[in-house]
Amino acid sequence: MPNTKSAERRMRNSARKQLRNRSKKSRLHTLERNYQEVLKTGKKEEAGVSLRLLSSAFDKAAKAGVVHKSTANRKKSRLALQLAHAK
């Protein structure tokens, strides 16, 4: 338990931020899973649209500090390569 008022406030803020971060990460995972499924079906146009949505979501998450900027860039790069190599 927190010993000071400021520690109590930090605990409340941390819980609120944790909830927000978890929701954003969950959305990222869902979008990534949807992209992989579309990629498996071989529909390159739909996969391109899905990749744009996913890239935008990664950028927003990095801007908010949910994921590190380098992590977002690495994931976007690897996903784009998957689309480029898709048949």
HELIX and SHEET records of a PDB file:
HELIX    1   1 LYS A    5  THR A   41  1                                  37    
HELIX    2   2 LYS A   44  ALA A   64  1                                  21    
HELIX    3   3 LYS A   69  HIS A   85  1                                  17    
END                                                                             
